[in-house]
C-alpha cells in the first residue's frame, strides 16, 4: 500500500494544477452512478442504426453492476485513500461506498470494450475517455492505483463476456418486431 500512496502523492505534488482541478471533478462526475453510460445505452437503444450496440451495452451495464457493486466492492470492502491520509483536501464529496475496484473505471472500460468490439473507431474514443476517467479517480485521491488498475481489467473482461453473452442470446442478428437489425 505504501507504493500506492507514493503514486497518489506524486500526482498531487507533480501533476496537480488549477486547470486539471477544474477538469478532473467534471470528468469524474460524468461517471457518477453510471449516468453517462446509461444515457449512452439508451441513446443507442432508441437509434435504429445502433440498437444492437445498445443491447450489448445493456448486457454490460447489468453484468458490471452485479460484478462490481454487488460482488467485488462488498467482498473486498477496501477503505479509500483519503480516509487513510487526512492531509488531503478533497475536491469532491466523499464517496459512500468502498474503494475496490473503482466503479467509475470498471464501467468506463466495460463500455469501451463493448464499443470496441462493435466498432473499432468508436471503441478507441471510448478507451481514451476510460483512461481519462481512471486518471481522474487517482487525481482526486478517491481510489488507490490498484483499485483503478483492477477496475480496468475487470471492466475489460466483463465487457468481453457481456458482448459474447449478448451474441449468444440474440444470435448474429437482433430481431425486434420481426425485423432484423
C-alpha positions in Angstrom: 0.0 0.0 0.0 3.0 2.3 0.6 3.8 2.3 -3.2 0.2 3.3 -3.9 0.5 6.3 -1.7 3.8 7.2 -3.4 1.9 7.2 -6.8 -1.0 9.2 -5.4 1.3 11.7 -3.7 3.4 12.0 -6.9 0.2 13.0 -8.8 -0.7 15.6 -6.1 2.8 17.1 -6.0 3.8 17.0 -9.7 0.7 16.9 -11.9 -2.0 18.7 -9.9 -2.7 22.2 -11.3 -5.5 24.7 -11.4 -6.6 23.7 -14.9 -6.9 20.0 -14.0 -8.5 20.9 -10.7 -11.4 22.2 -12.8 -11.5 19.4 -15.3 -11.0 16.2 -13.2 -14.0 16.6 -11.0 -16.2 17.1 -14.1 -14.8 14.0 -15.8 -15.3 12.0 -12.6 -18.8 13.4 -12.2 -19.7 12.1 -15.6 -19.2 8.5 -14.3 -21.2 9.0 -11.1 -23.9 6.4 -10.7 -23.1 5.2 -14.3 -25.4 8.0 -15.6 -23.3 8.7 -18.7 -23.2 5.0 -19.6 -26.9 4.6 -19.0 -27.7 7.7 -21.2 -25.3 6.4 -23.9 -27.0 3.0 -23.8 -30.5 4.5 -24.0 -29.5 6.7 -27.0 -28.0 3.6 -28.7 -31.2 1.6 -28.0 -33.5 4.2 -29.5 -31.4 4.7 -32.5 -32.2 2.1 -35.2 -28.6 2.1 -36.5 -27.1 1.5 -33.1 -29.8 -0.7 -31.5 -27.6 -3.8 -31.5 -24.8 -1.8 -29.7 -27.5 -0.7 -27.2 -28.4 -4.3 -26.4 -24.7 -5.1 -25.9 -24.3 -2.1 -23.7 -27.4 -3.1 -21.7 -25.8 -6.5 -21.1 -22.5 -5.0 -19.9 -24.2 -2.4 -17.7 -26.2 -5.2 -15.9 -23.2 -7.5 -15.7 -20.9 -4.7 -14.5 -23.3 -3.7 -11.8 -23.6 -7.2 -10.5 -19.8 -8.0 -10.6 -18.6 -4.6 -9.3 -21.2 -3.2 -7.0 -22.9 -6.4 -5.8 -19.9 -8.8 -5.5 -16.4 -7.2 -5.5 -17.0 -4.0 -3.5 -18.8 -5.7 -0.6 -16.5 -8.7 -0.5 -13.2 -6.7 -0.6 -14.6 -3.7 1.3 -11.4 -1.6 1.0 -11.1 1.8 2.7 -10.5 4.8 0.5 -7.1 6.5 0.4 -8.4 9.9 1.7 -9.7 8.0 4.8 -6.1 6.9 5.5 -4.4 10.2 4.6 -6.3 13.0 6.3 -3.9 15.7 5.0 -5.5 15.6 1.6 -8.2 18.2 0.9 -10.8 16.5 -1.3 -12.1 18.4 -4.4 -15.2 16.2 -4.5 -17.7 14.9 -1.9 -16.5 11.8 -0.1 -17.8 8.6 -1.6 -20.4 6.5 0.1 -19.1 3.0 -1.0 -15.8 1.2 -0.7 -12.7 1.7 -2.8 -12.0 -1.6 -4.6 -12.5 -1.8 -7.5 -13.1 1.6 -9.0 -16.6 1.5 -10.3 -16.1 4.6 -12.5 -13.2 2.8 -14.2 -14.9 -0.6 -14.3 -18.0 0.8 -16.1 -15.9 3.0 -18.4 -13.7 0.1 -19.5 -16.6 -2.4 -19.9 -18.4 0.1 -22.0 -15.3 0.9 -24.1 -14.7 -2.8 -24.6 -18.2 -3.4 -25.9 -17.9 -0.4 -28.2 -14.5 -1.5 -29.5 -15.9 -5.0 -30.2 -18.8 -3.3 -32.1 -16.9 -0.5 -33.9 -13.1 -0.1 -33.5 -13.1 3.7 -34.1 -15.8 4.3 -31.5 -14.0 1.9 -29.2 -10.7 3.8 -29.4 -12.5 7.0 -28.5 -14.3 5.3 -25.6 -11.0 3.8 -24.3 -9.4 7.2 -24.3 -12.3 8.5 -22.3 -12.0 5.5 -20.0 -8.3 6.2 -19.4 -9.2 9.8 -18.6 -11.9 8.6 -16.2 -9.5 6.3 -14.5 -6.9 9.0 -14.1 -9.5 11.4 -12.6 -10.1 8.9 -9.8 -6.4 8.9 -8.9 -6.1 12.7 -9.4 -9.0 13.2 -7.0 -7.4 10.9 -4.4 -10.6 8.8 -4.1 -9.0 5.5 -5.3 -5.8 3.6 -5.0 -3.9 2.8 -8.2 -4.7 -0.9 -7.8 -8.4 0.0 -7.5 -8.2 1.7 -10.9 -6.0 -1.0 -12.4 -8.3 -3.8 -11.4 -11.4 -1.8 -12.3 -9.9 -1.5 -15.9 -9.0 -5.2 -16.0 -12.3 -6.5 -14.6 -14.2 -4.0 -16.8 -12.5 -5.3 -20.0 -13.2 -8.9 -19.0 -16.8 -8.1 -18.2 -17.2 -6.2 -21.5 -15.9 -9.2 -23.4 -18.2 -11.6 -21.5 -21.2 -9.3 -21.9 -20.6 -8.9 -25.7 -20.3 -12.6 -26.2 -23.3 -13.3 -23.9 -25.4 -10.9 -25.9 -24.3 -12.6 -29.1 -25.3 -16.0 -27.6 -28.7 -14.8 -26.5 -29.6 -12.9 -29.7 -27.5 -14.7 -32.2 -25.9 -13.0 -35.1 -28.9 -10.7 -35.7 -31.0 -8.9 -33.2 -34.7 -9.4 -34.2 -37.2 -6.9 -32.9 -40.8 -6.6 -34.3 -39.9 -9.3 -36.9 -37.2 -7.0 -38.4 -33.6 -7.9 -38.4 -31.2 -5.2 -37.0 
